[in-house]
Amino acid sequence: MREAMLRAELGDDVFGEDPTVIALERRLSTLFGKEAGMFCPSGTMANQIAVNIHTRPGDEVICDEGAHIYRYEGGGTMATSGCSVKLLDTDRGRFTAEQVEASINAREAQWLANTSLVNIENTCNRGGGAVWDLKEVDRIATVCGKHGLALHMDGARIFNALAITGEHPESWGEWFDTISICLSKGLGAPVGSVLIGTADMIARARRVRKRLGGGMRQAGILAAAGLYALDHHVERLKDDHARARALGEALQQRPDLTEMMPVETNIVIFSILQNASAFCMKLKEHGILAMAIGPHQIRMVTHLDFNDEELARTTQALQRIPA
């Protein structure tokens, strides 16, 4: 990947002249059946640009209560686009068409925020990497069309989802107005996400990207990593999933385990009796990094650089750390 970055052909992306960036944008937009794409420095920027182009200040966005656009993007939905959020109580991040329909504010009710956007996150981070059912997305898209709402997918881990379902990316792309695709998670690139949609939407998105400071010059050195990842790191996501399941099985042996979300992809979320932060510090002493996401809840993620040797070392550490 570093060699690909070193050899990348470069130009000025602000003027639309970087051939490597253009190649990455076309690759992903074509793969998902969209007209255009735009390279962004981060998934947060890609998501927040999508929120901005689909809404007006004072509008409302429907999403899961644990959605990344709400919890982990610095309040960008509110600060950057001036939107409120309607949070849904969901099944590990996945909601239903009926929930969306029931959450839409009546257009004639001028005292309520105007509902304008529905956000789906796939896979669901706070849901332990839960994968959406395409049939339910179809039903949600129908509701959005009926009420004139935009539908955005935070596809930070969409390739992890596709590795499970076996569906073609275009079968997902057809239901969404915009999709953000992260290159720096399971795909292993050092930085970057691509926002895809119609040519008109992406033209508007480029103006917002510039306003937010995301206009980069010779960005092809970063885009080259994304192209390499698409060529070499998609199929191997199944290895991450297998190691995550093995990690889950090892955790099941701990007597202090109180709860574990089903392990579908590469995220393992579990709860223990002891303090989560203290447990993570014990893991760190063994050279293992994990994240406390609650007083007793911990998240582990398997990835490109977590191999069978690291899995064995982690399993041994979990056996040694007292309950």
Number of C-alpha atoms within 10 A of each C-alpha: 17 14 10 16 18 13 12 21 16 18 19 16 20 15 10 11 15 21 20 25 30 19 16 23 24 17 15 22 25 17 14 19 17 21 17 22 30 24 31 26 20 18 27 22 25 28 29 24 27 32 29 20 17 21 21 14 16 16 19 24 29 22 25 26 18 20 24 22 27 20 14 11 15 13 15 21 25 20 12 15 21 17 24 19 20 19 15 19 13 15 11 21 25 23 19 14 17 11 14 19 14 8 15 22 17 13 12 8 9 9 9 13 20 22 25 23 22 25 23 25 29 26 29 26 22 22 24 24 27 25 24 21 12 14 9 14 20 16 16 23 23 15 18 22 13 10 15 12 20 22 26 23 24 26 24 27 25 23 25 28 24 19 17 14 13 9 12 12 17 14 12 18 20 15 21 22 19 29 30 31 28 29 25 19 21 23 26 21 24 14 17 23 27 29 29 31 26 15 13 10 19 22 14 14 25 19 14 19 21 12 11 13 10 18 19 16 15 19 24 29 20 23 33 27 28 32 25 19 18 19 11 13 18 16 13 15 22 16 18 23 24 16 22 23 20 16 23 21 13 17 19 15 11 15 11 14 17 14 14 17 17 17 22 20 27 28 28 26 23 24 21 20 14 16 15 22 18 13 20 18 16 17 18 13 10 16 12 15 15 16 16 20 15 12 14 19 22 21 20 19 22 24 20 15 9 13 13 12 9 15 17 15 14 19 17 13 18 19 14 11 12 12 13
